[in-house]
Amino acid sequence: MKRARLVGQEAVEKKGWLRTHKWLILRRSSQFSIIGLFLLWPLAEIHFIQGNLNASLILDLIPLTDPFLASQVLMAGLGMEYPAMIGLAVVVGIYLLIGGRTYCSWVCPINPVTDAAAWLRRRLGLQKGMGLSRTTRYWMLAVALILPAVGGQLFWELVNPVTLVQRGLIFGVGLAWVVIVMVFLFDLFVSSDGWCGRLCPMGAFYSLLTPVALLRVEARQRDQCNDCLDCFKVCPEPQVIKPALKGAATGQGPTIQDINCTNCGRCVDICAPNVFEFAIHLPDKSRISL
């Protein structure tokens, strides 16, 4: 009996394991390094960065404020101090340049959990499961912003997996393990890409910062596509690929423009004929390949 081809097998055979996992390795390094930097303060009293992903201070000088949290604060009518407003401007400026959902794949500590569930789903051959719409996250976002306006409190932060996991890592895992296991099992058995791709209001919020981003994934060599579909299988937002990959006949450019692309780079890694690449699109219409 012939064994089924594994997703990415062709890329590994052609490019080698390291090149087939290049951007994945860099993402994991980014995610765990960020967590590690935050842990330096409570564990070793090294004050490089203090706080958490919601609000922090680098070298006692540069404030950073999560724009999703800031939106909830403002909706609750709680007001923000001047340093927090500066931190908000810094973070918003960064994500306007690189794409808001870059947060989801390069920073968020929940992403390795959902990626692990997606990998196991593919290995077990599980079907998609519950057909949650990807627009559900925008309804979740609306609820997360309306509740503070009505109740004057940051209700979402009481259950936000990102907040709970980071708090658990700093002060003792405890409840964080429950959150991690629940998200993992939900994505594994209930809905493919269920949390990040269909429910998370943070991802929905950050996608709104993407339209003018300079950093994009391109199907620059789309004429070399061999229709293996590996890119669709590993992408957490596969609906963003087709317009750029298959749109030549309709005049669609090769750049992925969808605001929900996470810039994770898995399509770049997994493609044996190297159809995809990262590029920075400058205001003067020039581009820099990465």
Helices and strands as residue ranges (DSSP letters): H 9-15, H 17-20, H 22-44, E 49-51, E 55-58, E 62-65, H 67-75, H 82-98, H 102-106, H 111-124, H 136-151, G 155-158, H 161-171, H 175-185, I 186-190, H 194-194, I 195-199, H 201-207, E 215-218, G 222-224, H 230-234, G 238-240, H 242-246, G 248-250, H 266-270, E 277-281, E 287-289
